[in-house]
Amino acid sequence: MQLKIYRYLFITFLVAFSVTCQLHSQFSTYSPYTRFALGDLAKPGLGQNQAMGGTGLAIHSANRINPLNPASFAALDSTSVYFDFGFNSFHNQYKTEVSSNSWWNMNLHHVAFASSVGKHMGFSAGILPYSSIGYNIKQEFDDYLHGEALDTYYNGDGGIMNFYVGTSLKLWKRISVGVTMNYLMGKLTRERSVLFPMSSQYSSVSSVENFDLRKPVFTLGLQYHEVFSDKFFLTLGGVYDFKANANSELQYTVNNQILPYEPAYINDSTLIDPNYVLGEDTTLRKFTIPQKIGMGFAVGIPNKLTLTGDFYMQDWTGSSTGEKHYTTKSNSVHLGTEYIPDHQAIRGYHKLITYRLGGYYTNYYLVVNDYQLTDYGITFGVGLPIKTLKSSINLAFTAGTRGTTDYNLVKENYGIITFNVTLHDLWFRKRRFD
């Protein structure tokens, strides 16, 4: 009993630590494209999903938490409880036609919990990343006519988290349905400032925009799972995210700073502070999170081989427009495979290791300089069992590319290492004593 209490305390500590880190730390990007809309949308799923190209709509497994399709929670057996937490490490290289630089970061990625609720129901809850922004850009302009220089700085940071709660029901032997409430919450802060580095008598101007979002988005899931003579299985899966019209709070402040940062007289009697607020405004801004449709399949040999693929469609048209950018239709294809040499092997630990491989291609939801961004990459990883196949340490590696050096844009080459631990226990088994 005392051991159970320690487990609950450990779970509570990790959840609290996850919330604190994710809401108050720098998020996992440094991309110039996060200046627009909701920024960089997170890669789908946990470490096991990401190692398989982000697939999971048709994964119907009793050995993992699969938040990509709530119908999958029904696959958990009636005595199992799962807890999963993970970290991400990012390495990004940004290239233009004339220069390049790199950046890396590490952060806590997710905390998730799942359990059965009787023989025919499953439940899961957790915290996942939804989107993030992070950039620091300097643009230099020279006025050759008047001999003056002007520098414009763009800075941004923040992110949106997904606090989800989902449940599923096995209607018949082969069909499962599920629903998830995804509560999106976070703040995106974008700042712009203009300086005149060669003219100290000029003042500088800066503006700060805080985009605060709090909105539930509901997901319906369906899976059909068929096993043929214990030698072959087929699973079909689908999800539907409902459209959500969000009224986000937009706080906007414009400051004027007088150089060299000392009080200045604009006439004989009026003194202006060096940091003078030109204007402040707080309004409710409408932002549309469009409906999303996903379809997937999985085929293979039970406890041996899985081949899977997913396809998503989402139309962001009209959600966000601005100078030189707008949102548009997005679709993506994900493919993955998983292989276990011998899940019943008594000797040879390598035979129990799960090997994963995958890839993805996405028409991104942003158009910049009249060019729709693309995002594609390959993935691979391993699952290292701890005592049994149901508890494991998972590693996933992603190598991808987004953007181009054409059209006066930036090409991003990135690498992501995902580390997550899946813990399994039996909490509801009735013990008998003679």
N, C-alpha and C positions, 0 to 999 in steps of 0.2 A: 504493500500500500504506500509506503514511504517513497518507493521508487517512482510510482505513478505521480505523486505530488511533485517530485523533482522534474518530471517530464513536463507537467503543466506549467511549472515556473519557467522552465527553459523556453517553451513555446511562447509564453507571455512576454518574456524578455526579448526574444528575437522579433516578435511582431512590433513591440514598442520601439526597438532599435531601428527596424526597417522604416517605420513611419517617420521617425525623427530624421534619419539620414536622407530619405527620399524627398521630404518636403523642405529641408533647409540646406541641402548641399548642392554643389554644382552638378548639373545633369550631364548625361553621357554623350555630348556632342560638342563640336567646335566648328560646325559647318556654316558657311556663309548663306546657304539656302534656308537655314532656319530663321532668317529675317522675315519670312513670309508665312502667313496662315498659322497653323498649329505647330509648325516646325517639323522636326524629324520624327515620323511615326515609328514606333518601336517594332522590332522584329517579332513575329508571332511565336507565342508559346514559351515553354520552359526549355531547359538545356537539351532534353531528349528530342523535342520538336525541332529545335534550331539545328541540331546535328544532322537532321534528316530534311534539310532544305526548308524548314518551317512548316512541314506537313503535320496533320493531326486531325483533320475533319472526319476521317474514317478509322482512326486508331481506337480500337475497342479492347482495352487491355486492363487486366486486374493488377498490374504491376507498376502503375504510375498514375500521377495526376495529369490529366489532359484538359486544360482550361479552354482549348480551342473549340470544343464542342461539348456543351453541357450534357448531351445525351450519353456521353462516355462515362459519366459518374456511376451509371447503373451497372457498369462492368465490375465494380468492386465487390468482393465477396462479403458475406454477412458478418465476418469477424475481423475485418481489416481496417486499420486506421493508418493514414499516410500523412507525413509532414515533409515539406520540401522547401529548401531555401537555397539561394544561389547568388553568385557574384558575376560581374562582367568586367573585362579589361579591354579597352579600345586602343588601337593604334591607327591614326589617320594621317594620310599624306595628301596635301592639297597642291594642285599644279595648275598654272596658267601657261600661256605661250612664252612667258619670259621669266617666271620664277616658280619656286615651290617652297613649302615648309611642312613640318610634321607636328603632331600632337598626340599625347596619350593620356588616358585617364582610367580609373578603376572605381566602381561603385557597387553597392548592394543592389541586386536586380529584382528579387521577388521573395515573398514568403507565401506559402500556400498550404492548405490543410484539406483533407478529404476523408470521408468515412461513408460506410454503408448505413442506411436507415432501414433496418429490416432486410428481408430477402429480395425485395424488388425495387428498392429506392436507393439513391446515392446522394451525397451532399458534399459541397466543396465551397471554400471561402479563401480569399487571399488578396494580396496586393501586388499588382503588376504595373510596369511602366506603360503609358499610352503614347506620350510624345514629349519631346524636350527641345529646347533651344539653347544655343551657346555660340556666340561669335564675337569677334573683336576686329573690326575692319577700319582701315584708314584710306581715304581717297584724297589725293593731292591735286590741286588745281592751280595753275599759274595764269594770271591776267597780264599778258605781255603788253597790252595797251597802256596800262597804268603802272606796271611794275610791281604788282601786289600778288601775294601768295595766299591761298585759302585752303585750309585742311578741314575735311569733314570726317567725323568719327562715328561709327555705328557699333553699339555694344548691346548684347542681349544675354539673358540667362533665365533659367527656370524650367518648369516642366509640369506635366499633367499626369496624375496617377489614376489607376483604375482599381478601385476597391470593389471586388466582385463577391457576390453570393449566388450560388447556383444549386439546383436540385434536379434530379432526373427520376424517371419512372420506367420500369420495364413493363410494357403493356402486354406483350406476348413473349414467347421464347426468343424470337428473333428481332423484335422491334423495341427500340428505346427512344424516349422523347425527353427533352430537358429544357429548362429555362434558366437564364442568368440575368440578374440585375447588376449592371456595371455602373457604378457611381464614379463619374469622372470629376476630379477635383484638382485644382492647381492654379498657379499664377505664372504668366509669362511677362517678363519685364524687358522692354526695348527702349534704348536711349540713343539720342542723336545729338551731336554738338558740332558747332562750326567755330573755328578759330582762325585768326589772322596772325600767323607766326612772325611775319616781318613788320607788323604795324602795331606797336604796343599801345597806340592811342585809340585803337578800335576796341569795341567790346565784343565779347563772344556770346553766343546764344545756344542754349541746350534745351531739349525737350525729353520728357520721360513718359512712356505709355505703359500702364499696367493692365494686362488683360486677365481678368479673374473669372474662372469657369467652374461652375458646380452644376452638374446635370446627370440624371440617371439615363442610361441607354439599355434597353432590354434586348436579349438575344434568345431566339428559339433554336433548338437543335433537334436533329433526327438522325438515327442510325439504324441500319438493317444489317444484321450480322448472321451469317450462315456458315456452318462447318459441315463439310462433306466427309463422312467416314473417318473423322479425326485425322485426315491426311491433307486436307486442303480447306482454306477458308476464303470467304468473300465478304467484304464490308463496304457498304455504301453510306455516305454521310452528307449532311447538309446543314447549313446554319443561315439564319436570317436576322440581321440587326435592324431594328426599327429606326426610322428617321427620328431625329431629336432636334427641336428648335430651342436653342439655348439663349437665354437673356443673360449675357455676361456683363459684369461691371467693368467699365472702362474709365480709368483715372488718368487724366492728362494734365501735365504741368509743364509750363514753359518758363525758363529762367534766363535772365540776362546778367552776365558777369562783366563788370567793368575792369579793364586792365589799367594799372597793375594791381588789381584786387584791393584798392583802397577807396573810401568814399569820395565821390566826385560831385562837383556842382554842375548842373546843367544850365543854371543861370545864377545871378547874384544871390538869390535867396533860397534856391531849391537844392537840397543835398540828397543824392541817391546812394543807397547802400550798394556795395560792390556786387552783392548777390541779390538781384531784384526780381521778384516774381512778376512776370508779364501777364500771366493768365493761368487759371486753374479751372478744371471742369471734371465732373463725375457724371457719367451717363450710363444708361443700360443699352448695350449693343447687342443686336441680334446676330447670332451665328448658327448656321445650319450644319449639323452632323448628318450626312446623308445615309440612307439605308444601304446595307451591305449584304450581298448574297455570296455564299460560298458553297462549293460542291466538291466532294472528294471520293476517292475509292481506295481500297486496300485489298491486296490478294497475297496469298502465300501459304506457307506450311506452318501450322501452329507450333509455337515455341521454338521456331527454327529460322524462318525467312519471312520477311514482310517487304512488299513492294507497294508504294503508295504515292498518290498524286492529288493535289488540290488546285482549285481554280477560284479566284475571287473577282467580283465586280463591285465597283463603288463609284458613283457619279458625284464628284465634288463641285461641279459647275455652279457658279454663283455664290459659293460659300465665302470666298475672299477675292477681292480684286484690288489692285494698286498700281503704282508706278512700275512699269515694265514686268508685271507678273499678274497671274490669275490662276485660279484652281480649275481643274478639268476632270474628265473621266479617267478613272484608273482601273487597271486590271492586272492580275499577277498569276503566274503559274509556278507551282512548287512541286518538286519531285524528290522522293527519298527512298532509301532502302535500309533494312536492319537485318543483321545476321547473327545468330548464336550457334557456334559449332555443336555443342552438346549440353543442353541445360540440365541433364541428369548425370553428367560426368562425376565420378568419384575422385579421379586423379587427373591432374593437369588443369591448373587454374585458368590457363589461356582458353580452354574449351568453354568456360563459363562466361567469358567476357562478351559483351554485346558490341558489335561493330556497326557503325552507322555512316551513311554517305548520302549526299543530296545536292540539290542546286535550285536556283530560283531566278525568275526574270519578272521585273515589274515595270509597267508604264506608270511613272510616278504621278502624283496628283497635282504637281506644280508645272506651270509653263512660265519660263523666264526668258526674256528677250526673244519671244516667239518660238521657243524650243521646249518641247515637253521632255522633262528629264526622264532618264531610264536608270534603273537600279538592278544589278544582276550580280550573281556570285555563286561560289561553290561552298559546300559545307562537309565536314566529317567529324567523327568523334567516337568515343568509347564509353561504355557503361561498365564499371568495375564493381562486381557484387561484393556485399559485405555479409558474410555468413550464408545468406540466401539470396536468390535473384530478386526478391522484392525490396531489399534495402541495397542501395548502390551509391557509388560516387560517379558522377557523370561529367565528362569533358566534351565540349563542343568547340569547333574552330570554324570560323567564317572568314572567307576572303572575297571581297566584293568591290565593285566600281559603280560610281554614280556620277552623272554629268559628263561634260566634255570640255576640251579647251577651245572648241570653236564657239562662234557667236558671242565672243567676249565673256565666256563663262569659265567656271572652275571645275576641274576634274578631281574627284575624290577617289583615292584608293584606300580601302580600310581593311583592317583585320580585327576580329572580335574573338576573344577567348571567353567562353562561358563555363563556369564551374558551379555545379549544384549537387546537393546531397539529398537523396530520397531516403527517408526513414520509415520503416514499416513495423507495425506492432499488432498484436491481437489483444483487443481490450474487451471483447464481449463474449469470450468463450466461457461456457459453464464448465467448471472443473468438478469431477466426481472423485470421491475418496471411499475406499473400501473400509 
